[in-house]
Amino acid sequence: MESEITPKILIVDDEPQNLDLMEAYLSHLYELTLAESGEECLQKVKEKDIDLILLDIMMPDMSGYDVAKKLKESENTRHIPIIMVTALSEKEDRIKGIEVGADDFLTKPVNRVELLTRVKSLLRIKSLHDELVAEKEHLKMQNRIRKVLTSIIPSLLSSAPPEQKKIIIRQMVDMVEDIVRSDCERKTADSQDVAEICCGAMNQLGASYFVEDDSDNNGCSIIKAHRCPWGEECKINPIMCNLTTGVFSKMVNGVTNGEVIVDKTMGNGDDHCCFHICLEEE
């Protein structure tokens, strides 16, 4: 089980006693970075992946307003939550903070419980945002691979001689297998475990492969899918079924010795895909 990543918080204040107080409140929960000026804050953000900033407003070289404005104007830092920590309590001061992009406010002297509550809440929002960004990039990767493999490869193969077709398919298998490979470095003798690895890897491309609870008569694990990783084009491009088979075979033999037997494929007119993962007996 992977350990949970500790959120990184940047605390910015030109008064050392304020930094010490915030550090005492937060250091047991978060990874902290301290800065004593606006310029130092901007430099620290460039050097580290920061999840949240506690930013003092009244600083001599550059005010917290100016720092927040610069951070929110940058594509790389605009999604970092900013809590402005200040002795100012006028409504106009908060309005100005909102205008430059502040996400929340704390008034000095800071209450420990209020600080922890606000920080936890904004970190949760930041985590959800990061998950959405990661999912968006993942979908982009799926679409790029589908476009290449379903649009370009069939046209290449249509005019290629038999030996050249084999080379192209092998190259594409290597490419996809490199992209979707996850935990295939470990050794195993369990066909169901290997089948789960294959399903998890190919499902990264948008498929719906799953492992049947029961094995076949030969003790092989069965993989099925009603949604293909190559989209609707799979139904008119049986070549893509060969690519899927090739990726499964390479992944199986990446962890143990075995073979992949093709039972049904949507590219050949079946209503679902079915593969048998069979491992060699030791």
C-alpha positions as CSV (number, residue, x, y, z in Angstrom):
1,M,0.0,0.0,0.0
2,E,1.4,3.4,-1.0
3,S,2.0,5.9,1.7
4,E,-0.1,9.1,1.5
5,I,1.7,12.1,0.2
6,T,2.1,14.9,2.8
7,P,0.7,18.3,1.5
8,K,3.3,21.0,1.2
9,I,2.5,24.4,2.7
10,L,4.4,27.7,2.2
11,I,4.2,30.2,5.0
12,V,5.1,33.8,4.2
13,D,5.6,36.4,6.9
14,D,8.4,38.9,7.6
15,E,8.0,38.5,11.4
16,P,10.0,35.5,12.7
17,Q,7.7,35.1,15.7
18,N,4.7,34.7,13.4
19,L,6.5,32.0,11.3
20,D,7.5,30.2,14.5
21,L,3.8,30.2,15.7
22,M,2.4,28.9,12.4
23,E,5.2,26.3,12.2
24,A,4.3,25.1,15.7
25,Y,0.6,24.7,14.7
26,L,1.2,22.9,11.4
27,S,4.5,21.1,11.4
28,H,3.1,17.8,12.8
29,L,0.6,17.5,9.9
30,Y,2.2,19.1,6.8
31,E,5.6,19.6,5.1
32,L,6.4,23.3,5.6
33,T,8.5,25.8,3.7
34,L,9.1,29.3,5.2
35,A,9.6,32.6,3.5
36,E,10.2,36.1,5.0
37,S,9.3,38.2,2.0
38,G,7.2,38.4,-1.1
39,E,10.2,37.9,-3.4
40,E,11.3,34.8,-1.5
41,C,7.8,33.4,-1.7
42,L,7.8,33.7,-5.5
43,Q,11.2,32.0,-5.6
44,K,10.1,29.1,-3.3
45,V,7.0,28.5,-5.5
46,K,9.3,28.1,-8.5
47,E,11.5,25.6,-6.6
48,K,8.9,23.4,-5.0
49,D,5.5,21.9,-5.7
50,I,3.4,23.9,-3.2
51,D,-0.2,22.8,-2.3
52,L,-1.2,25.9,-0.2
53,I,0.2,29.3,0.7
54,L,-0.4,31.2,4.0
55,L,0.4,34.7,3.0
56,D,0.9,37.8,5.2
57,I,-0.4,41.1,3.7
58,M,1.7,43.7,5.4
59,M,5.3,43.1,4.2
60,P,7.9,45.8,3.3
61,D,9.3,44.8,0.0
62,M,6.2,43.5,-1.7
63,S,2.7,43.3,-0.2
64,G,0.7,40.1,0.0
65,Y,-1.7,41.7,-2.5
66,D,1.0,42.0,-5.0
67,V,2.3,38.5,-4.4
68,A,-1.1,37.0,-4.7
69,K,-1.8,38.9,-7.9
70,K,1.4,37.5,-9.5
71,L,0.7,34.0,-8.4
72,K,-2.9,34.1,-9.8
73,E,-1.7,35.5,-13.1
74,S,0.7,32.6,-13.7
75,E,-0.7,29.5,-15.4
76,N,1.7,27.4,-13.2
77,T,0.6,28.8,-9.9
78,R,-3.0,30.1,-10.3
79,H,-4.5,27.0,-8.8
80,I,-2.6,27.1,-5.5
81,P,-5.0,28.1,-2.7
82,I,-3.9,31.3,-0.9
83,I,-5.0,32.1,2.7
84,M,-4.2,35.7,3.5
85,V,-3.2,36.2,7.1
86,T,-3.4,39.8,8.3
87,A,-4.1,42.1,11.2
88,L,-6.3,44.2,8.8
89,S,-10.0,43.7,9.4
90,E,-11.7,46.3,7.2
91,K,-14.1,45.1,4.6
92,E,-12.2,47.0,1.9
93,D,-9.1,45.0,2.8
94,R,-10.9,41.7,2.2
95,I,-12.4,42.9,-1.0
96,K,-9.0,43.9,-2.3
97,G,-7.7,40.4,-1.3
98,I,-10.6,38.7,-3.2
99,E,-9.9,40.9,-6.2
100,V,-6.2,39.7,-6.4
101,G,-7.3,36.0,-6.0
102,A,-7.2,35.2,-2.2
103,D,-9.2,32.1,-1.4
104,D,-9.7,32.7,2.3
105,F,-8.6,35.0,5.2
106,L,-7.4,34.6,8.7
107,T,-7.1,37.5,11.2
108,K,-4.1,37.9,13.5
109,P,-3.7,36.6,16.2
110,V,-4.4,33.3,14.5
111,N,-6.6,30.9,16.2
112,R,-5.1,27.3,16.0
113,V,-8.4,25.5,15.5
114,E,-9.6,28.0,12.8
115,L,-6.2,27.8,11.1
116,L,-6.3,24.0,10.9
117,T,-9.9,23.9,9.7
118,R,-9.3,26.5,6.9
119,V,-6.1,24.7,5.7
120,K,-7.7,21.3,5.7
121,S,-10.7,22.6,3.7
122,L,-8.7,24.3,1.0
123,L,-6.3,21.3,0.7
124,R,-9.3,19.1,0.1
125,I,-10.4,21.4,-2.7
126,K,-6.9,21.5,-4.2
127,S,-6.7,17.7,-4.1
128,L,-10.0,17.4,-6.0
129,H,-8.7,19.9,-8.6
130,D,-5.5,18.0,-9.0
131,E,-7.5,14.7,-9.6
132,L,-9.6,16.4,-12.2
133,V,-6.5,17.7,-14.0
134,A,-4.9,14.3,-13.9
135,E,-8.1,12.7,-15.3
136,K,-8.2,15.3,-18.1
137,E,-4.6,14.5,-19.1
138,H,-5.4,10.8,-18.9
139,L,-8.3,11.3,-21.3
140,K,-6.1,13.3,-23.6
141,M,-3.6,10.4,-23.7
142,Q,-6.3,7.9,-24.5
143,N,-7.6,10.1,-27.4
144,R,-4.1,10.6,-28.8
145,I,-3.4,6.9,-28.8
146,R,-6.8,6.0,-30.3
147,K,-6.3,8.6,-33.1
148,V,-2.9,7.2,-34.0
149,L,-3.9,3.6,-33.9
150,T,-7.3,3.7,-35.4
151,S,-6.7,6.3,-38.1
152,I,-3.1,6.0,-39.2
153,I,-2.2,2.3,-38.8
154,P,-5.1,0.7,-40.8
155,S,-4.2,3.0,-43.8
156,L,-0.5,2.0,-43.4
157,L,-1.3,-1.7,-43.2
158,S,-3.7,-1.7,-46.2
159,S,-0.8,-1.3,-48.7
160,A,2.0,-2.9,-46.7
161,P,3.4,-6.3,-47.7
162,P,2.8,-9.2,-45.2
163,E,6.3,-8.9,-43.6
164,Q,6.0,-5.2,-43.2
165,K,2.6,-5.6,-41.6
166,K,4.1,-7.8,-38.9
167,I,6.8,-5.2,-38.2
168,I,4.3,-2.4,-37.9
169,I,2.0,-4.4,-35.5
170,R,5.0,-5.3,-33.4
171,Q,6.2,-1.7,-33.2
172,M,2.7,-0.6,-32.1
173,V,2.4,-3.3,-29.5
174,D,5.7,-2.1,-28.0
175,M,4.5,1.5,-28.0
176,V,1.2,0.7,-26.3
177,E,2.7,-1.7,-23.9
178,D,5.2,0.9,-22.8
179,I,2.5,3.4,-22.1
180,V,0.1,1.2,-20.2
181,R,2.7,-0.9,-18.3
182,S,2.1,-0.6,-14.5
183,D,3.1,-3.3,-12.1
184,C,4.2,-5.9,-14.6
185,E,7.7,-6.2,-13.3
186,R,6.7,-8.6,-10.5
187,K,6.7,-12.4,-11.0
188,T,3.6,-14.4,-10.4
189,A,2.3,-17.9,-11.2
190,D,-1.4,-17.1,-10.8
191,S,-3.3,-16.7,-14.1
192,Q,-6.1,-14.6,-12.5
193,D,-3.5,-12.2,-11.0
194,V,-1.9,-11.9,-14.5
195,A,-5.3,-11.4,-16.1
196,E,-6.1,-8.6,-13.6
197,I,-2.8,-6.9,-14.5
198,C,-3.7,-7.1,-18.2
199,C,-7.2,-5.7,-17.6
200,G,-5.9,-2.8,-15.4
201,A,-3.3,-1.8,-18.0
202,M,-5.6,-1.8,-21.0
203,N,-8.5,-0.2,-19.1
204,Q,-6.2,2.9,-18.9
205,L,-7.0,3.4,-22.6
206,G,-10.8,3.4,-21.9
207,A,-11.7,-0.3,-22.2
208,S,-13.9,-2.2,-19.8
209,Y,-12.0,-5.5,-19.5
210,F,-12.7,-7.6,-16.4
211,V,-11.7,-11.1,-15.2
212,E,-14.4,-13.7,-14.9
213,D,-14.7,-15.3,-11.5
214,D,-14.6,-18.8,-13.0
215,S,-11.7,-20.2,-15.1
216,D,-12.2,-22.3,-18.2
217,N,-11.9,-26.1,-18.5
218,N,-8.1,-25.8,-18.9
219,G,-7.7,-23.7,-15.8
220,C,-7.1,-20.5,-17.8
221,S,-8.4,-17.1,-16.6
222,I,-11.0,-15.5,-18.8
223,I,-10.9,-11.8,-19.7
224,K,-14.0,-10.1,-21.2
225,A,-15.0,-6.6,-22.4
226,H,-18.0,-4.9,-23.8
227,R,-16.2,-1.7,-24.5
228,C,-13.0,-1.6,-26.6
229,P,-10.0,0.6,-25.9
230,W,-10.1,1.7,-29.6
231,G,-13.6,3.1,-29.5
232,E,-16.3,2.4,-32.1
233,E,-13.6,2.1,-34.8
234,C,-12.8,-1.3,-33.4
235,K,-15.9,-2.7,-35.1
236,I,-14.6,-1.9,-38.5
237,N,-10.9,-2.4,-37.8
238,P,-10.3,-6.1,-36.8
239,I,-6.6,-5.2,-37.1
240,M,-7.0,-3.5,-33.7
241,C,-8.0,-6.8,-32.1
242,N,-4.6,-8.1,-33.2
243,L,-3.0,-5.2,-31.4
244,T,-4.9,-5.9,-28.2
245,T,-3.9,-9.6,-28.4
246,G,-0.3,-8.6,-28.9
247,V,-0.3,-6.2,-25.9
248,F,-1.9,-8.9,-23.7
249,S,0.7,-11.5,-24.8
250,K,3.6,-9.2,-24.2
251,M,2.3,-8.3,-20.7
252,V,1.7,-11.9,-19.8
253,N,5.2,-12.9,-20.8
254,G,6.5,-9.8,-18.9
255,V,5.6,-11.5,-15.6
256,T,5.7,-15.2,-16.4
257,N,5.5,-17.8,-19.2
258,G,2.1,-18.2,-20.9
259,E,-0.1,-17.5,-23.8
260,V,-3.2,-15.6,-24.8
261,I,-6.0,-17.4,-26.6
262,V,-8.5,-15.3,-28.5
263,D,-12.1,-16.5,-28.2
264,K,-14.2,-13.6,-29.4
265,T,-13.6,-10.0,-30.5
266,M,-16.0,-7.2,-31.4
267,G,-13.7,-6.4,-34.4
268,N,-14.7,-9.8,-35.9
269,G,-18.5,-9.2,-35.3
270,D,-18.9,-10.7,-31.8
271,D,-21.0,-8.7,-29.2
272,H,-18.0,-8.7,-26.8
273,C,-14.4,-9.6,-26.5
274,C,-13.1,-12.7,-24.8
275,F,-9.5,-13.7,-24.1
276,H,-8.1,-16.7,-22.2
277,I,-4.9,-16.1,-20.2
278,C,-3.1,-19.5,-19.9
279,L,0.1,-19.9,-17.9
280,E,2.6,-22.7,-18.4
281,E,2.8,-25.2,-15.6
282,E,6.1,-25.3,-13.8
